[in-house]
Amino acid sequence: MKKLTLLFLVITSTLIAQTDAKIYDIINAVSSERIKADIKTLTEFGTRNTFSDTVSNTRGIGAARRWIKSEFDKISTNCNNCINTFYQKDFVTKEGNRRVPHDAWIVNVVAIQKGTKYPNKFVIMSGDIDSRASDTMDFKTDAPGANDNASGMAGTIEAARVLSKYKFESSIIYVGLSGEEQGLFGGAGLAKYAKEKGWEIIGVLNNDMIGNITGVDGVIDNRAFRIFSEPVPANETERQRKMRRFYGGEVDGISRQLARYIHKNTKTYMPEMNPMMIYRLDRFGRGGHHRPFNDLGFAGIRIMEAHENYTQQHQDIRTENGIKYGDTFEHVNFGYAKKLTAVNAINLASLAWAPEAPKEVAIGGIVQASAKLKWSKVEGAKGYKIYWRDTTSPTWDNSRYVEATEFTLEGIVIDNFFFGVAAVGKNGHESVVVFPNKIMR
């Protein structure tokens, strides 16, 4: 009987470990040519500065956001109205905002693909609509913003085209955010909107510059990309902070777990890629549209190229000392943008196909060579994966699949490792790992 039980566990673990063929289909469906065409269109609006023309149909941010909405609408038409598209907006004033030249509406373009089982749970992919010249207050000079950030916006549209062919248990949002260059206004507005609407956000994948492979440092790399994530939520409570002091978790907040999820999933399905987890909210002195979501306690990360070229960021188009400045179309590597779009698409799909994450994970097992874990049951989960890693390891390196909601890892000294639990669906897709948030007495 014991041998049969062991055999069953081995077979079950093997089945759960299998990859999903649909994920490979998603990777293959992403088109560099469509991304190239969309980036070209976005650059041809001249400037997409947040405070540029909103009336013209050919120039300025107004024309750009109407075109983006029309693309989402076309995608929805092709999938039998599976996507609901709308504008979400907030008004900003010149008073008190040093990077706001005049009062204006900050308008985001939101496209929601509703989930079949958890329609109020959302995984979000964002790109930025706006661009800027050398002077962020200059809303008239041409600022094509090909890489920063037509690449991220085009990738978001392409992900919607590909994923609209599938149905998911959780909802997916594809969004173009505005006002990034003037103070992350669009992200702040949508994060507040999400809070007011009671959205349960699984994670935000903010894409900002995903099209450059030639760095100013001389490195040419079309495989590496960075995942920025904050260590713990900005709104953690005093109780949570005190718990961390004694039980760990300084690098195990919800955004860091999302980063680990993307790293693991990418290495599973796109092993040629080199995801770099950067243990930092964002680049030094810079900000991305995931931050406003982090500020309100939502999980969010930034995905971007590994090697930047600063002569092509926030620069007027010009030539000085033989150097061509400006974020123009010819500098974008569309094959690389395709790869990072695929990274986003497979993680959106995996998260949206996965069951909910356990809401509560308790841990115990003091003064004995074992680690006891107990977690809340997840509806629709086939089983669960207990993960553990060395306390200095950046990734979850060990796991055990179980079909109970309580388990003791014998022979594993609790003090030598960190632990977490993920829910596993019948399709094999896993939720984000949940770090213990309760002590078992």
C-alpha positions as CSV (number, residue, x, y, z in Angstrom):
1,M,0.0,0.0,0.0
2,K,2.9,2.4,0.9
3,K,4.5,1.7,-2.5
4,L,1.3,2.5,-4.3
5,T,0.9,5.7,-2.4
6,L,4.5,6.7,-3.2
7,L,4.0,5.9,-6.8
8,F,0.8,8.0,-6.9
9,L,2.7,10.9,-5.4
10,V,5.5,10.6,-7.9
11,I,3.0,10.5,-10.8
12,T,1.0,13.4,-9.4
13,S,4.2,15.5,-9.0
14,T,5.2,14.6,-12.6
15,L,1.9,15.7,-14.0
16,I,1.9,19.0,-12.1
17,A,5.5,19.7,-13.3
18,Q,4.5,19.4,-16.9
19,T,4.4,22.5,-19.0
20,D,1.3,23.8,-20.7
21,A,1.5,23.7,-24.5
22,K,-0.8,26.7,-24.8
23,I,2.0,28.8,-23.3
24,Y,4.3,27.9,-26.2
25,D,1.5,28.8,-28.6
26,I,1.2,32.2,-27.0
27,I,5.0,32.8,-27.4
28,N,4.8,31.8,-31.1
29,A,1.8,34.0,-31.7
30,V,3.5,37.3,-30.7
31,S,4.4,39.2,-33.8
32,S,7.5,41.5,-34.2
33,E,6.0,42.9,-37.3
34,R,2.8,44.0,-35.6
35,I,4.8,45.5,-32.8
36,K,7.0,47.3,-35.3
37,A,3.9,48.7,-37.1
38,D,2.4,50.0,-33.8
39,I,5.6,51.6,-32.7
40,K,5.9,53.3,-36.1
41,T,2.3,54.6,-35.8
42,L,2.9,56.0,-32.2
43,T,6.1,57.8,-33.3
44,E,4.2,59.5,-36.2
45,F,2.0,61.5,-33.8
46,G,5.0,63.8,-33.5
47,T,4.9,64.2,-29.8
48,R,2.8,62.4,-27.2
49,N,3.7,64.8,-24.4
50,T,1.0,64.7,-21.7
51,F,0.2,68.4,-22.3
52,S,0.4,68.3,-26.1
53,D,-2.5,68.8,-28.6
54,T,-5.7,66.8,-27.8
55,V,-7.8,68.0,-30.7
56,S,-5.8,67.1,-33.7
57,N,-6.3,63.7,-35.3
58,T,-2.7,63.4,-36.4
59,R,-0.6,65.0,-33.8
60,G,-0.4,65.0,-30.0
61,I,-1.4,62.8,-27.1
62,G,-5.1,63.1,-27.9
63,A,-4.7,61.5,-31.3
64,A,-2.4,58.8,-29.8
65,R,-4.8,57.8,-27.1
66,R,-7.8,57.7,-29.5
67,W,-5.8,55.5,-31.8
68,I,-4.8,53.1,-28.9
69,K,-8.5,52.8,-27.9
70,S,-9.5,52.1,-31.5
71,E,-6.9,49.2,-31.6
72,F,-8.3,47.7,-28.4
73,D,-11.8,48.1,-29.8
74,K,-10.7,46.2,-33.0
75,I,-9.3,43.4,-30.9
76,S,-12.6,43.3,-28.9
77,T,-14.6,43.1,-32.1
78,N,-12.4,40.2,-33.3
79,C,-13.0,38.2,-30.1
80,N,-16.8,38.7,-30.0
81,N,-16.6,41.7,-27.7
82,C,-14.5,39.9,-25.1
83,I,-12.8,43.2,-24.1
84,N,-14.4,46.3,-22.5
85,T,-12.5,49.5,-23.3
86,F,-12.9,52.9,-21.7
87,Y,-11.1,56.0,-20.7
88,Q,-10.2,56.6,-17.0
89,K,-9.2,60.2,-16.3
90,D,-8.2,62.7,-13.6
91,F,-7.7,66.4,-13.7
92,V,-4.3,67.9,-12.8
93,T,-3.6,71.6,-12.3
94,K,-0.6,73.8,-12.8
95,E,-0.8,75.0,-9.2
96,G,1.6,73.1,-7.0
97,N,3.0,70.9,-9.8
98,R,6.3,72.1,-11.1
99,R,6.2,69.8,-14.1
100,V,2.7,70.8,-15.2
101,P,2.7,73.7,-17.7
102,H,-1.1,74.0,-17.8
103,D,-4.2,72.4,-16.4
104,A,-5.2,69.2,-18.2
105,W,-6.9,65.9,-18.0
106,I,-4.7,62.9,-17.5
107,V,-6.4,60.2,-19.6
108,N,-5.6,56.4,-19.4
109,V,-6.9,53.9,-21.9
110,V,-8.1,50.8,-20.1
111,A,-9.1,47.5,-21.8
112,I,-10.5,44.7,-19.6
113,Q,-10.7,41.1,-20.6
114,K,-13.1,39.7,-18.0
115,G,-12.3,36.4,-16.2
116,T,-14.8,33.5,-16.2
117,K,-14.4,32.6,-12.5
118,Y,-12.8,35.6,-10.7
119,P,-13.9,38.6,-12.7
120,N,-12.9,41.0,-9.8
121,K,-9.3,39.7,-9.7
122,F,-7.0,41.4,-12.1
123,V,-3.5,41.0,-13.5
124,I,-2.5,44.1,-15.3
125,M,0.0,44.9,-18.1
126,S,0.8,48.6,-18.6
127,G,2.6,50.7,-21.1
128,D,3.0,54.5,-21.1
129,I,1.3,56.6,-23.8
130,D,3.3,59.8,-23.2
131,S,6.7,60.9,-24.5
132,R,8.9,63.9,-23.8
133,A,11.7,66.0,-25.2
134,S,14.7,67.2,-23.3
135,D,12.6,69.7,-21.4
136,T,9.6,67.9,-19.9
137,M,7.7,71.2,-20.0
138,D,8.1,71.5,-23.7
139,F,5.0,70.0,-25.2
140,K,5.4,71.3,-28.8
141,T,8.8,69.9,-29.8
142,D,8.9,66.6,-31.6
143,A,9.3,63.7,-29.2
144,P,8.7,60.4,-31.0
145,G,9.4,58.3,-27.9
146,A,10.0,55.2,-29.9
147,N,11.5,53.1,-27.1
148,D,10.4,55.3,-24.2
149,N,7.7,54.2,-24.3
150,A,6.1,53.3,-27.6
151,S,7.8,49.9,-27.2
152,G,5.9,49.2,-23.9
153,M,2.6,50.5,-25.3
154,A,2.9,48.5,-28.5
155,G,3.8,45.4,-26.5
156,T,0.7,45.9,-24.4
157,I,-1.5,46.1,-27.5
158,E,0.1,43.0,-29.0
159,A,-0.4,41.1,-25.7
160,A,-4.1,41.9,-25.9
161,R,-4.2,40.7,-29.5
162,V,-2.7,37.4,-28.6
163,L,-4.4,36.7,-25.3
164,S,-7.9,37.7,-26.5
165,K,-8.0,34.3,-28.3
166,Y,-8.2,32.6,-24.9
167,K,-10.5,32.5,-21.9
168,F,-9.1,33.0,-18.4
169,E,-10.4,32.4,-14.9
170,S,-9.1,35.8,-13.7
171,S,-9.4,39.1,-15.5
172,I,-6.6,40.7,-17.5
173,I,-6.3,44.5,-18.0
174,Y,-4.2,46.0,-20.8
175,V,-3.7,49.7,-20.1
176,G,-2.0,52.7,-21.6
177,L,-1.1,55.1,-18.9
178,S,-0.5,58.9,-19.3
179,G,1.4,61.5,-17.3
180,E,4.4,59.2,-16.5
181,E,7.0,61.8,-17.4
182,Q,5.4,64.5,-15.3
183,G,4.9,62.6,-12.0
184,L,3.4,59.1,-12.6
185,F,-0.1,60.8,-12.7
186,G,-1.7,58.1,-14.8
187,G,-0.7,55.2,-12.6
188,A,-1.7,57.1,-9.5
189,G,-5.1,57.8,-11.0
190,L,-5.7,54.2,-12.0
191,A,-4.4,52.8,-8.7
192,K,-6.8,55.1,-6.8
193,Y,-9.7,54.0,-9.2
194,A,-8.8,50.4,-8.5
195,K,-9.0,50.9,-4.8
196,E,-12.3,52.7,-5.0
197,K,-13.8,49.9,-7.2
198,G,-12.5,47.2,-4.9
199,W,-10.4,45.5,-7.5
200,E,-8.3,42.6,-6.2
201,I,-5.1,43.0,-8.1
202,I,-2.9,39.9,-8.5
203,G,-0.1,41.9,-9.9
204,V,0.9,44.9,-12.1
205,L,3.5,44.3,-14.9
206,N,4.7,47.8,-15.9
207,N,6.6,47.9,-19.1
208,D,8.8,50.9,-19.7
209,M,11.4,50.6,-22.5
210,I,11.5,47.1,-23.9
211,G,13.0,47.7,-27.3
212,N,16.7,48.6,-26.9
213,I,19.6,46.1,-27.0
214,T,22.6,48.4,-27.5
215,G,23.6,50.0,-24.3
216,V,25.6,53.2,-23.8
217,D,28.0,50.9,-22.0
218,G,28.9,49.2,-25.3
219,V,27.0,46.0,-24.4
220,I,24.7,44.5,-27.0
221,D,22.3,42.0,-25.4
222,N,19.0,40.7,-26.8
223,R,18.3,38.2,-24.0
224,A,18.7,40.0,-20.7
225,F,16.0,42.1,-19.1
226,R,15.4,43.6,-15.7
227,I,12.6,43.0,-13.2
228,F,12.5,45.8,-10.6
229,S,10.6,45.1,-7.4
230,E,10.3,46.6,-3.9
231,P,11.2,44.3,-1.0
232,V,8.1,44.8,1.2
233,P,4.8,46.7,0.8
234,A,5.0,50.4,1.4
235,N,1.9,50.2,3.5
236,E,2.9,47.4,5.8
237,T,1.6,47.6,9.3
238,E,3.7,48.0,12.5
239,R,2.7,44.5,13.4
240,Q,4.0,43.1,10.1
241,R,7.3,45.1,10.5
242,K,7.8,43.6,14.0
243,M,7.0,40.1,12.7
244,R,9.6,40.5,10.0
245,R,12.3,41.5,12.5
246,F,12.0,38.1,14.2
247,Y,10.8,35.7,11.5
248,G,12.3,37.2,8.3
249,G,10.7,38.3,5.1
250,E,12.7,41.5,4.5
251,V,12.9,40.5,0.8
252,D,9.6,38.6,0.6
253,G,6.9,41.1,0.0
254,I,4.2,40.6,-2.5
255,S,6.0,42.5,-5.3
256,R,9.2,40.5,-4.8
257,Q,7.1,37.2,-5.0
258,L,5.7,38.5,-8.3
259,A,9.2,39.1,-9.5
260,R,10.2,35.6,-8.6
261,Y,7.1,34.2,-10.3
262,I,8.1,36.0,-13.6
263,H,11.7,34.8,-13.3
264,K,10.7,31.2,-12.7
265,N,8.0,31.1,-15.4
266,T,10.3,32.8,-18.0
267,K,13.1,30.3,-17.3
268,T,10.6,27.5,-17.7
269,Y,9.1,28.5,-21.0
270,M,11.8,30.8,-22.5
271,P,15.1,29.4,-21.2
272,E,17.1,31.4,-23.7
273,M,16.1,34.6,-21.8
274,N,18.1,36.0,-18.9
275,P,15.7,37.6,-16.4
276,M,17.5,39.8,-13.9
277,M,15.8,40.4,-10.6
278,I,16.8,43.8,-9.4
279,Y,16.3,44.1,-5.7
280,R,15.2,47.8,-5.9
281,L,11.9,49.6,-6.5
282,D,13.3,51.3,-9.6
283,R,16.4,52.8,-11.1
284,F,18.3,55.4,-9.1
285,G,16.4,58.7,-9.2
286,R,13.8,57.4,-11.6
287,G,10.3,56.3,-11.3
288,G,7.9,53.9,-13.1
289,H,4.2,53.4,-13.2
290,H,4.2,50.4,-10.9
291,R,5.1,52.6,-8.0
292,P,1.7,54.2,-7.4
293,F,0.2,50.8,-7.2
294,N,2.9,49.8,-4.7
295,D,2.1,52.9,-2.7
296,L,-1.5,51.6,-2.2
297,G,-0.3,48.1,-1.3
298,F,-0.7,46.3,-4.6
299,A,1.9,44.0,-6.0
300,G,3.7,45.5,-9.0
301,I,7.0,45.3,-10.8
302,R,8.8,47.0,-13.7
303,I,10.0,45.0,-16.7
304,M,12.6,46.7,-19.0
305,E,15.7,46.3,-21.0
306,A,19.0,45.5,-19.2
307,H,21.2,47.9,-21.1
308,E,20.0,51.5,-21.6
309,N,21.3,54.1,-24.1
310,Y,20.9,57.5,-22.4
311,T,21.5,59.4,-25.6
312,Q,18.1,58.2,-26.8
313,Q,16.2,59.0,-23.6
314,H,14.5,62.4,-22.9
315,Q,16.5,64.0,-25.7
316,D,15.7,66.5,-28.4
317,I,16.5,65.1,-31.8
318,R,19.8,66.5,-32.8
319,T,23.5,65.6,-33.6
320,E,26.3,66.9,-31.3
321,N,29.9,65.9,-31.6
322,G,29.0,63.1,-34.0
323,I,26.5,61.6,-31.6
324,K,22.9,61.3,-32.7
325,Y,20.5,62.1,-29.9
326,G,16.8,61.3,-29.8
327,D,14.5,58.4,-29.1
328,T,13.8,57.6,-32.8
329,F,12.3,54.6,-34.6
330,E,15.5,53.2,-36.1
331,H,17.0,52.5,-32.7
332,V,14.3,50.0,-31.7
333,N,15.1,46.3,-31.9
334,F,11.7,44.8,-32.7
335,G,12.8,41.2,-32.2
336,Y,13.7,42.0,-28.6
337,A,10.5,43.9,-28.1
338,K,8.7,40.7,-29.2
339,K,10.6,38.6,-26.7
340,L,9.7,40.9,-23.8
341,T,6.1,41.1,-25.0
342,A,6.0,37.3,-24.9
343,V,7.5,37.3,-21.4
344,N,4.6,39.5,-20.3
345,A,2.0,37.5,-22.2
346,I,2.9,34.1,-20.8
347,N,3.0,35.5,-17.2
348,L,-0.4,37.2,-17.7
349,A,-1.8,34.0,-19.0
350,S,-0.2,31.8,-16.2
351,L,-1.5,34.1,-13.5
352,A,-4.9,34.4,-15.0
353,W,-5.2,30.6,-15.4
354,A,-4.0,29.9,-11.9
355,P,-6.2,29.5,-8.8
356,E,-6.2,32.1,-6.1
357,A,-3.2,32.3,-3.8
358,P,-3.7,31.0,-0.3
359,K,-4.8,34.0,1.8
360,E,-3.2,32.7,5.0
361,V,-0.1,30.7,5.5
362,A,1.0,29.8,9.0
363,I,4.4,28.3,10.0
364,G,5.8,26.6,13.1
365,G,8.2,23.9,14.2
366,I,10.5,25.3,16.8
367,V,13.3,23.2,18.4
368,Q,13.0,20.3,16.1
369,A,14.3,19.2,12.7
370,S,11.1,20.0,10.9
371,A,9.0,22.8,9.4
372,K,5.2,22.7,9.9
373,L,3.0,24.7,7.5
374,K,-0.7,25.2,7.4
375,W,-2.6,27.3,4.9
376,S,-6.2,28.3,3.9
377,K,-7.9,26.1,1.4
378,V,-8.2,27.5,-2.1
379,E,-11.4,26.8,-4.1
380,G,-10.6,25.1,-7.4
381,A,-7.0,24.2,-6.4
382,K,-5.9,20.6,-7.2
383,G,-3.1,20.8,-4.7
384,Y,-0.4,23.1,-3.3
385,K,3.3,23.5,-3.6
386,I,5.4,24.1,-0.5
387,Y,8.5,26.0,-1.5
388,W,11.7,26.6,0.5
389,R,15.1,28.2,-0.2
390,D,18.3,29.2,1.6
391,T,17.8,32.5,3.4
392,T,20.4,34.0,1.0
393,S,19.0,32.6,-2.2
394,P,17.1,35.0,-4.5
395,T,14.8,32.2,-5.9
396,W,12.6,29.4,-4.6
397,D,14.9,26.5,-5.3
398,N,13.1,23.5,-3.6
399,S,9.5,22.4,-3.6
400,R,7.1,19.6,-2.7
401,Y,3.7,19.1,-4.1
402,V,0.9,18.1,-1.6
403,E,-2.8,17.8,-1.7
404,A,-3.5,18.7,1.9
405,T,-3.7,22.1,3.6
406,E,-1.3,21.2,6.3
407,F,2.1,19.5,6.0
408,T,5.3,18.9,8.0
409,L,8.6,18.8,6.2
410,E,10.6,16.3,8.2
411,G,14.3,16.7,8.5
412,I,14.3,20.3,7.3
413,V,15.5,22.7,10.0
414,I,13.1,25.6,10.0
415,D,15.8,28.1,11.0
416,N,18.0,27.4,7.9
417,F,15.4,28.2,5.2
418,F,12.6,30.5,4.1
419,F,9.3,28.9,3.2
420,G,6.2,29.7,1.1
421,V,3.1,28.1,-0.4
422,A,1.4,28.4,-3.8
423,A,-1.9,26.9,-5.0
424,V,-1.8,24.7,-8.0
425,G,-4.7,24.4,-10.5
426,K,-5.9,21.3,-12.4
427,N,-4.1,22.8,-15.4
428,G,-0.8,22.9,-13.5
429,H,-0.6,26.7,-13.3
430,E,0.4,28.0,-10.0
431,S,-0.5,31.1,-8.0
432,V,2.2,33.5,-6.7
433,V,4.0,32.0,-3.7
434,V,2.7,33.4,-0.3
435,F,5.3,33.9,2.4
436,P,4.1,32.9,5.9
437,N,1.9,35.6,7.4
438,K,1.1,33.9,10.7
439,I,2.9,31.9,13.3
440,M,1.5,28.5,14.2
441,R,1.3,28.1,18.0
